[in-house]
């Protein structure tokens, strides 16, 4: 181990285990100074939303404690990032900064800028791969080009060399003696997002300052445990109790059938390599032993995430523009009233409204329902997918630019491996299939709680006596459908079909 101090710049890798940058720094230097820099404006158009900020504050508070248990100290600074890191390096006497790679276009550009600024000041940089199973450049088609279809991409990943195993967490972190004092979350005052010269002030940022905003958001602590330990417990619960039926139950919003790991993954509280290792340990033996069907379905979801990052890296314009250039001329509608009804869960389609209200209350939405609400917005209402992507970004605790962009373009039909244009989800049939008793709807749309299950997904079709007995007057307690799905489907088919004719 060398003498001196290494700074570890933490970002969306808020964990000790399987953190290549942190482990490498701890193995190479006798003192390590972990630091998080809060500078949301430098993320460009996709700065963290309300729910993300709330999660980040809780995650940082957890990491602060975890690092303290190892003898170290997590510093939280305000940006601009390059200036903050340079000042921090000078204050700690560090001549090297370690970090794990990011892939979002604005953040990757920021990292390159920071690296240039540090190098110009004589500070070396070491960058590691710590977010994905494989780097976006690692898998290519036979012609050497990026993949645009998921199944060949996943198969290539499964055929490639085994993924490296997770790295153990450092057993000890020693803070440099020159680290400014008074940076514990409970001691730090001030909410200014401007960086302060470390030589003249000992103030930094508390995790709760990051969540501070005039915008209201969900109370994540009611149903989540942000942080590495919370992620580990969630993974243990999933692989111990849920994974066996994951292949079937993951489509049922009325059941606890998904991992609910997505926010933990988004903030890097648990790594994909750790999850892959745990999934591969779930085996089923019937003559021969192999990974269980539920675990295999989960691994497939890990590869969907990999594919989303693969697309974002090779097509950095996609957060703002469609991957398929033909959709640049798509005649999207503009209807602020319809958009607001969709955002607030007042479309008159119960399973859609349940999902949108779940999002507002918890910062999360079931994945099957995400597809349904996206289909209603882009296909039934013909409203731009970017409007939906931005709303999700603002309200999702697991907001992830690669996944968010990919998912919305998939449903809208304008992205990689996209759903065919004629795939338009019927919210009634989907509700009846995946929420047959209406339990999910009744939880989030309490106006319909007294409605019999036979009518809960289409209250407008219920006899007047049934509605009266349930205390419902459509248009008063609960809205009429914002659009007739059958008519909207035909309209969408015509519009999408005309686009195909235009671009031939």
Secondary structure, 3 states (H helix, E strand, C coil): CEEEEEEEEECCCCCCCCCHHHHHHHHHEEEEEEEEEECHHHHHHHCCCHHHHHHHHHHHHHHHHHHHHCCCCCEEEECCHHHHHHHHHHHHCCCEEEEECCCCHHHHHHHHHHHHHHHHCCCEEEEECCCCCCCCCCCCCCCCCCCCCHHHHHHHHHHCCCCCCCCCCCCCCCCCCCCCCCCCCCCCCCCCCCCCCCCCCCCCCCHHHHHCCCCCCCCHHHCCCCCHHHHHHHHHHHHHHHHHHHHHHCCCCCCCCCCCCHHHHHCCCCCHHHHHHHHHCCEEECCCEEECHHHHHHHHHHHHHHHHHHHHHHCCCCCCCCCCHHHHHCCCECCHHHHHHHHHCCCCCHHHHHHHHHHHHHCCCCHHHHHHHHHHHHHHCCECHHHHHHHHHHHCCCCCHHHHHHHHHHHHCCCCCCCCCCCCCCHHHHHHHHCCCCHHHHHHCHHHCCCCCCCCCCHHHCCHHHHHHCCCCECCCECCCCCCHHHHHHHHHHHHHHHHHHCC
